[in-house]
Amino acid sequence: MLEASSILRTATKRSLIIIDEMGRGTSTFDGFGLAKAISEYIVQRLGCMTVFATHFHELTTLEEQEPAVTNCHVTAQRRSGNNQGLTFLYEVRPGPCLESFGIQVAEMANVPAAVIADAKLKARQLENFQDNHTMTTLSPKKQKNVASEDEHADAEEAAAAIQFIHKFKKLPLQSYTTLEEKRAAIAKLLQ
């Protein structure tokens, strides 16, 4: 918090702010509240270039509220088949990150299978991915296999769709006088 305080008190419009894991080190609700308030303060009052990483997926909605905000994420690729693994690609892509790799990293670190299965169950219950009753009636082996190998590809497609929607919402369609101008603007967006 000392670093955050220093940044907020001394940064100017000409500053470059880089924050890793904004809101971490506090309770979930306190952390989210602080991360949201800090990011809004930077955007609304300071107006300087800022890059921050956070584990609060809810902060991605800031892009919808503030025109100056753009979501990006660093992508990773899951290995398919029996060779469970994850490759971090160090590639920045537009849009919010729609998945987390914490449990898969725990698997790669050889955390016991019973803990992994329980973590998947609890994460799904918290994120409302599955009906709690359905998940609790599955065997641990089936719980482990609930996640599809195509989830990463689906997440990338969803991120691209969200990015398109955000760009489309920013088009000044009402300023175009003809239907052809509107079609041309949309066609350019699709390229």
C-alpha positions as CSV (number, residue, x, y, z in Angstrom):
1,M,0.0,0.0,0.0
2,L,2.9,2.3,0.5
3,E,3.8,2.0,-3.2
4,A,0.2,2.7,-4.2
5,S,0.0,5.7,-2.0
6,S,3.2,7.1,-3.4
7,I,2.1,6.5,-6.9
8,L,-1.3,8.2,-6.3
9,R,0.3,11.2,-4.6
10,T,3.2,11.9,-7.0
11,A,2.1,10.7,-10.5
12,T,1.3,13.3,-13.1
13,K,-0.4,13.1,-16.5
14,R,3.1,12.5,-18.0
15,S,3.9,9.5,-15.7
16,L,4.0,5.9,-16.7
17,I,2.5,3.7,-14.0
18,I,3.2,-0.1,-13.9
19,I,1.5,-2.1,-11.1
20,D,1.7,-5.8,-10.8
21,E,-1.1,-7.6,-8.9
22,M,-3.0,-4.5,-7.9
23,G,-5.1,-5.3,-4.8
24,R,-3.2,-8.4,-3.8
25,G,-2.2,-9.0,-0.1
26,T,-5.6,-8.1,1.3
27,S,-8.9,-9.9,1.7
28,T,-10.8,-10.5,-1.5
29,F,-13.4,-7.8,-1.0
30,D,-10.9,-5.2,0.3
31,G,-8.5,-6.0,-2.5
32,F,-11.1,-5.6,-5.2
33,G,-12.4,-2.4,-3.6
34,L,-8.9,-1.0,-3.5
35,A,-7.9,-2.1,-7.0
36,K,-11.1,-0.7,-8.5
37,A,-10.8,2.6,-6.6
38,I,-7.1,3.0,-7.5
39,S,-7.6,2.2,-11.2
40,E,-10.6,4.7,-11.4
41,Y,-8.5,7.3,-9.6
42,I,-5.7,6.9,-12.1
43,V,-8.0,7.0,-15.1
44,Q,-10.3,9.8,-14.0
45,R,-7.9,12.1,-12.1
46,L,-4.4,11.4,-13.3
47,G,-5.0,10.4,-16.9
48,C,-1.6,9.0,-17.4
49,M,-0.5,5.8,-19.3
50,T,-0.9,2.9,-16.9
51,V,-0.3,-0.9,-17.2
52,F,-1.5,-3.1,-14.4
53,A,-2.0,-6.8,-13.8
54,T,-4.6,-8.0,-11.5
55,H,-6.4,-11.3,-10.6
56,F,-9.7,-9.5,-10.3
57,H,-11.6,-10.4,-13.5
58,E,-14.3,-8.0,-12.4
59,L,-12.0,-5.1,-13.2
60,T,-12.3,-5.8,-16.9
61,T,-15.7,-4.0,-16.8
62,L,-13.7,-0.7,-16.4
63,E,-13.2,-0.8,-20.2
64,E,-16.9,-0.4,-20.7
65,Q,-17.1,2.6,-18.3
66,E,-13.9,4.5,-19.3
67,P,-13.1,5.1,-23.0
68,A,-9.4,5.4,-22.2
69,V,-9.2,1.8,-20.8
70,T,-8.3,-1.1,-23.0
71,N,-8.2,-4.7,-21.7
72,C,-5.3,-7.0,-22.8
73,H,-4.1,-10.4,-21.6
74,V,-1.1,-12.6,-21.9
75,T,-2.1,-15.9,-23.4
76,A,-1.1,-19.4,-22.7
77,Q,-1.6,-22.7,-24.5
78,R,-2.8,-25.9,-22.9
79,R,-1.2,-29.2,-24.0
80,S,-3.7,-31.7,-25.1
81,G,-3.9,-35.4,-24.4
82,N,-2.2,-37.2,-21.5
83,N,0.7,-34.8,-21.5
84,Q,-0.9,-32.3,-19.2
85,G,0.9,-29.0,-19.3
86,L,0.8,-25.3,-20.0
87,T,3.0,-23.1,-22.2
88,F,3.0,-19.4,-21.4
89,L,3.3,-17.7,-24.8
90,Y,4.3,-14.3,-23.6
91,E,2.0,-12.8,-26.2
92,V,-0.2,-9.9,-25.4
93,R,-3.6,-10.1,-27.0
94,P,-6.6,-7.7,-26.9
95,G,-9.5,-8.3,-24.6
96,P,-9.8,-9.6,-21.1
97,C,-8.4,-12.9,-19.9
98,L,-11.4,-15.3,-19.6
99,E,-9.7,-18.1,-17.7
100,S,-7.3,-18.7,-14.9
101,F,-4.5,-21.2,-14.9
102,G,-3.9,-21.5,-11.2
103,I,-5.2,-25.0,-10.8
104,Q,-3.3,-26.2,-13.8
105,V,-0.1,-24.7,-12.5
106,A,-0.8,-26.5,-9.2
107,E,-1.1,-29.8,-11.2
108,M,2.2,-29.1,-12.9
109,A,3.7,-28.6,-9.4
110,N,2.5,-32.1,-8.4
111,V,0.0,-31.0,-5.8
112,P,-1.9,-34.1,-4.7
113,A,-4.7,-35.2,-7.1
114,A,-7.3,-35.1,-4.3
115,V,-6.4,-31.5,-3.6
116,I,-6.6,-30.6,-7.3
117,A,-10.0,-32.3,-7.7
118,D,-11.3,-30.5,-4.6
119,A,-9.9,-27.1,-5.9
120,K,-11.6,-27.6,-9.3
121,L,-14.9,-28.4,-7.5
122,K,-14.7,-25.4,-5.2
123,A,-13.6,-23.0,-8.0
124,R,-16.5,-24.1,-10.2
125,Q,-19.0,-23.6,-7.3
126,L,-17.6,-20.1,-6.6
127,E,-17.7,-19.1,-10.3
128,N,-21.1,-20.6,-10.9
129,F,-19.8,-22.7,-13.9
130,Q,-21.8,-25.7,-12.8
131,D,-24.8,-26.3,-10.6
132,N,-23.4,-27.0,-7.1
133,H,-25.6,-30.2,-6.7
134,T,-24.4,-31.6,-10.0
135,M,-20.7,-31.1,-9.2
136,T,-21.0,-32.6,-5.7
137,T,-22.6,-35.8,-7.1
138,L,-19.7,-36.4,-9.6
139,S,-16.9,-38.8,-8.6
140,P,-13.5,-37.3,-8.1
141,K,-12.3,-38.9,-11.4
142,K,-15.2,-37.3,-13.3
143,Q,-14.7,-34.0,-11.5
144,K,-11.1,-33.9,-12.8
145,N,-12.2,-34.4,-16.4
146,V,-15.0,-31.8,-16.3
147,A,-12.7,-29.2,-17.9
148,S,-12.7,-29.5,-21.7
149,E,-9.5,-29.4,-23.7
150,D,-11.2,-26.8,-25.9
151,E,-11.7,-24.3,-23.1
152,H,-8.6,-22.3,-24.0
153,A,-9.7,-22.1,-27.7
154,D,-13.2,-21.1,-26.6
155,A,-11.7,-18.5,-24.3
156,E,-9.6,-17.0,-27.1
157,E,-12.7,-16.9,-29.4
158,A,-14.8,-15.2,-26.7
159,A,-12.0,-12.7,-26.0
160,A,-11.9,-11.8,-29.7
161,A,-15.7,-11.5,-29.8
162,I,-15.7,-9.2,-26.8
163,Q,-12.9,-7.1,-28.4
164,F,-15.0,-6.8,-31.6
165,I,-18.1,-5.8,-29.6
166,H,-16.1,-3.1,-27.8
167,K,-14.8,-1.7,-31.1
168,F,-18.2,-1.8,-32.6
169,K,-19.7,0.1,-29.7
170,K,-17.1,2.8,-30.2
171,L,-18.1,3.3,-33.9
172,P,-19.8,6.7,-34.4
173,L,-22.6,5.2,-36.5
174,Q,-24.9,8.1,-35.8
175,S,-22.4,10.5,-37.4
176,Y,-22.5,8.7,-40.8
177,T,-25.1,10.1,-43.2
178,T,-25.6,7.2,-45.5
179,L,-26.1,3.5,-45.2
180,E,-23.0,2.9,-47.4
181,E,-20.9,4.9,-45.0
182,K,-22.1,2.8,-42.1
183,R,-21.5,-0.4,-44.1
184,A,-18.0,0.7,-45.0
185,A,-17.1,1.5,-41.3
186,I,-18.4,-1.9,-40.2
187,A,-16.5,-3.7,-43.1
188,K,-13.3,-1.9,-42.1
189,L,-13.8,-3.1,-38.5
190,L,-14.2,-6.7,-39.8
191,Q,-10.9,-6.6,-41.6
